[in-house]
Amino acid sequence: MTKLTLEEKIAKASETAIKKAEKDGLDAKATQDAIDTAVQKVKDADAKASETEDNVYNVESPVKGFCGIGAAGVNFAYGKAEVKEGWVLDWYRNHGYTVTKK
């Protein structure tokens, strides 16, 4: 499955909103409101996904192959974990873990 671009997601959401508006018998103003709402939801979801992806780091344990729960409840599998930025990331850096931007 290919990842859709923001423009493709907006087009698909708009098309879906139009079809639903026609089915529900909405007038032009209500249809435009439905389209605007659908587009805003897509934009908000895209912004949130981008924000989340930008703040994720890979953490590698000094104990190769470690599987279990580390500091702050971070789950490690085969010596690796993903951590969002924050104090816990600094903790791992200061305790001998390798931290790299995802």
PyMOL commands that set and color helices and strands:
alter all, ss='L'
color gray80, all
select helices_A, chain A and resi 6-24+28-54+71-73+87-94
alter helices_A, ss='H'
color red, helices_A
select strands_A, chain A and resi 56-60+68-69+75-76+80-84+98-101
alter strands_A, ss='S'
color yellow, strands_A
deselect
rebuild
show_as cartoon
